[in-house]
Amino acid sequence: MRDTMFLYAVSRVKALENNLLSRSTVDRMLEALSPDEALKILGETDYGNYFGEVDSVYDFEKALDQSLRAAYKVIEDSTGDERLTLLFRLRYDFHNLKVLMKEKYLGEDFKSILSQAGSISVEALRKAVDDKDMVGFAPHIREAYERADVDFELNGDPRTIDMILDGGLYAYLLELVKDIKDDGLMEFVRTEIDLLNINTLLRIRKTGGNVKVLETALFDGGFLDRSALLGSVGEPVGSFADRLSSTRYDRVAVEGIGSFIDTDSTTVLEKITDDLLLNMAKKGKYAAFGILPIIGYLWAKENEARVIRMIMVGKINGIPAESLRERLRDLYV
């Protein structure tokens, strides 16, 4: 993609970066004595513009959704290219599809965790799931749904829905990135796939899963050899970490997997992987043109939503500020 494309969009993004949450605001939210106080501090920021439907602390997700949708609209309007926001909105489409399939199969109400930030309306997805008819949807969505539907009818395991739909999501993302033809963006998505595969491998090992489960859960398209990941199931975790330490993921191996070995928890690993991706996205802060500033800003908004969500959920559940701080992701600004 030519470097001089999207100059107007980049100028818009540079201005919008000034509205991203500062570290001082996050610190104030962390030290808030109640969830109401934390939400009030959030309302003093740009998120206050999206508080129209926020009637209680439990409604904070509505403001996050609206803020993300506003960011997507700015990018779509200023670039005329919906593929850039689709790279992010698809994640919510597949998330909603998982939720709706589980609602139908398990007979439970999960509407509180549905998102309006996707590219497909929740209502359209719900009707498609109810009717078992995905005609008209993108092939990756339709095919992943059909595989997950058949698998659940055969095996009755809702966890496999997540694995199959996640595989469909990343196959779709890779296809989009190939179409956009940007090397930096391709590196970003392939790195994300590797990091997810590493986390998945450790979680499946922890729960006693076998190679067959891992084959379903691992995504294609990363830098790491998929067969090598599958082969590591039967070896000590330390041996896998040693081999990984000689790759681009040395910090993930030493600190992240090292913490997993010591604590049997992936908390540190997940924070390190999120921060690694954010640091890749931060390159957009220092670029004057091209696609990277746009992708960097959108990733910053997604990361910001994760930080806010972690703080608000923590406050609602009475988790101490110091414990939240240890888990908190870095910020783009």
N, C-alpha and C positions, 0 to 999 in steps of 0.2 A: 504494500500500500504506500503511495507516494507520501513523503514527509510533509509536503505543503498542503495536503488535504486537511480539512476540518479546522482551519485557522480560526474561524469565528467560534466554533465550538470550544476550542482550547481557551480562547479569551474568556468565554462564559465560565468555563470550569475554574480558571484561575481566580475569578471574582467570587465564585461560590465556595471555594476552599476557605474563605474567610469566615463562613458560617459553620464550619465543622466544629465539633465540641473541642474545647481546650482541656488540657490536663487539669487546670485549676477547677473547672466545672465538674469534671469527673471526680476529683478529690472531694469537692463539696458534697456531691451526691453520695459518695462512699461514707462520709462522716455524718450524713443526715441521721437524725434520731428516730425517724419513722419513714415508711414508704410514702406517706403523704408529703412529708417535707422534701424527700428526694424528687418526687414528681413536681413539686412547686419549683424547685431549682431548675429542673428540665424545662419547665414552662417559661423560664426567663430567657431561654435560648431560641433559636430559629424554630425549634419544635413547638413552641407556643402557638405558632400560626396554624397548627394542625390539632389543637386541643378542643375543637368544636364538639366532637362526639365523645370526649373523654370525661365521663361522669364520676369515675372513681379510679383508684390506683390500679384496679384490675383491667382497665380499658387502655392502658398505655400502648398496647400493641397497635391500636387503631392509629395513633399518632405516628408510630414508626412506619406503618404501611403507607399512610398518606405522604409522609416525607419522601419515602423511596419512590412512590409513583410520581411525585413532583420532579424528582431528580431525573427519572427516566424520560419524562416529557421534555425537559429542557434539552437533554441529549438528542432525543429523536427529532425535535423541532429544529435544532441547530445543525444537525448533521444530515438529516434526511435519510438516515440509515438505521433501520430498526434492528439490524443484526447485532449492533453493539450492546443495546439494552437487552436483547433476547438472551445473550450470554448469561445474564443475571436473572431475568424474569423466568426463564425455563426452570430454574431451581425451585421456584414457588409453584409452578405448574405441576411438576413431578411430586413435590411435597403434598400438594392438595390432592393429587390423584391417590397417593398412598393413604391419606386420611380418609377419603371418601370410600375407597375399596374396603378399608378396615371397618368403617361404619356399617357398610352393607353386610359384610361377612360376619362380623361379630355382634351386630345388633346393638351397638353402643353409640352414644352421641359425642363426637369429637369436634363439633363445629367451632369451639372456642380456640382451636389451634389452626384453623384454616386461615389463609392469607389472601388478601385482595391485591397483592403486588405482582401476581403472575400476568402472563400475556393472554390467558384464557380465563373467562369469568368462572367463578365457582359454580354458578348456576348451570352453565353449559357443561362443565365437567360432571356435575352431579347427575344431570339428565343422561349423559352418555354412559355413566357407570350403572345407573338404574336400568337403562334400556339395554346394557351390554352392547352398545353400538358406537364405535369410535370412527365411523366413516366420516371423512372430512377433516380429521385431525392429521397432523404431520406423521409420516411413517414411523419415526422413532417412538413417538408417543403411543400410537396405535399398536405397534408390534410389541412393545414392552408391556402394555396393558394386557394384551391377549396372552402373552406368555405367563404373566403373573396370575391371571385369572384361571388358566388351565392348571397351573402348578398348585394353586390353593385348593381347587376342587379335587385334585389327586391326593395332596398331602396334608391339607388343612393347617399349614404352618404360616401364620401371618408374617413371621420374620422374613420369609423368602420373598414376600411382596416388596419389602424395602430393597433387598439385594437386586432383584430383577429390574425394578424401576430405576434404581441408581445406575445400573449398567446401561439402561436406555438413555438416561440423562447424559452420561459422559460420552456415549457414542454420538449423540446429537451435538454436544458442545464441540467435540473434535471436528465434526463435519462443518459446523459453522466457522470455526477458526481456519480450517483449510480453505473455505470459500473466501474469507476475509483476506487471507494471504499476508499475515503479519508475523514475522519470525519471533518477535518479543512476546506476542500474545500466545503463540503456539508453545513457547517455552513455559509460560505461566501455567497453561492448562495441563501440559504434560507433567509439570512439577506437582501440581495439585493432585493429579491422579496417583503419582508415586506416594505422596504423603498420606493420602486416603488408604492406599493399599497397605502401607506399613502399619497404620493404625488398625486396619481391619485384621491383618495377620495376627497382631498381638491380642486383640479382643477375642478372636476365634480360638487362639491357643489357650487363653485364660478360661474360656467356657468349655474347653474340652472338645471343640469341633475338629473334624477330620479334613483330609485333603478334598473330599467331595464337596463339603460345605464351602471351603475356601475357593474352589474352582468357580462356584457360583458367585461368590462375593467379590472377587478381584476384578478390577477394570483393565481393559486393554488400552494401550496408547501411551503409557508412561515411558520414562527413560530406563527404568529398572526392568530387567528381564523377568517376565511373568513366571517362566518355568523355575527360575532360581527362587522366587518367592514361594512357590508351591513346594519346592524341595526342602525349604527351611523348616517345614512343619515338624519333621522328625529330629531336628538337631536342637541343642541347647540355645536358649535365647541369647546368651552371651556370645556364642559363635556367630549368630546372625548379626549381632551388633558390631562385632569385630570386622566382618566383611563389609558392612554398610559404612563403617568409619572411613574407608578408603574411597568413598564416593562423594558426590556433592552434598550428601546428607550427613556429614560427620557430626555436626552438633546434635542432630536428631538422634544419632546412634549413641553418642557419649552421654549427653544430658537426659534426653527423652527416654530412650530405652534403658539407660542406666537407672533412672528413677523407677521405671516399670519393674525392673528386676528387684530393686530394693523395697518397693512399696506394694507391688502387685496392682498398681493403679496407672491408668493412662492419662491422668489429669495434666501432669507436667508435659508429657509428649504432645498432647493436643494443643496446649498453649504455645509450645515451641513451633509446631507446624503452622499454626495460624499466624504467628509473628513472622515466620519465614516468608509466607506468602505476602503478608503486608509489606515487608521490607522490599520485596520484588516490585510490588505496586507503587511503593514510594518513589521509584525512579521517575514516575510521572510528574512528581513535584518539580523536578529539575529540568524537565524537557520543555522546550518552547513550542514544539509542534509535533505532528504525528498522532498516532492513536494512543500512545502510552499515557499522556495526561488524562485522557477521557476515561480509559479503563482504570487508571489509578484512582480517579475521583469516585467512580462508581463502586470500586472495591472499598474505598474509604467509608462510603455511606453504609455499605453492607456491614463492615466491621464495626462501625459506630453503633448500628442497630444491635449487634451482638453484645457490645459492651453495655449499652443501656439495659438490654434484656437481662443480662447477668446481674446487674446491680439491682434492678427493680424486683426480680424474682428473689434475689437474696434478701432484700429488705422485707418483702412480704413474708418470707419464711424465717425471719429473725437471725440470719447468718451474720456474725460479727464482721465489721469493716475490714479487719486485718485478714480474715480468711478470704473475703472477696477480693481484696487487693492482690493476694498471692495468685489467684486464678485469672485475674483480669488481663485481657489482651492489650497489646500496645495500641497507640493511636497514630493516625496518619499525619497529624499536624506536628 
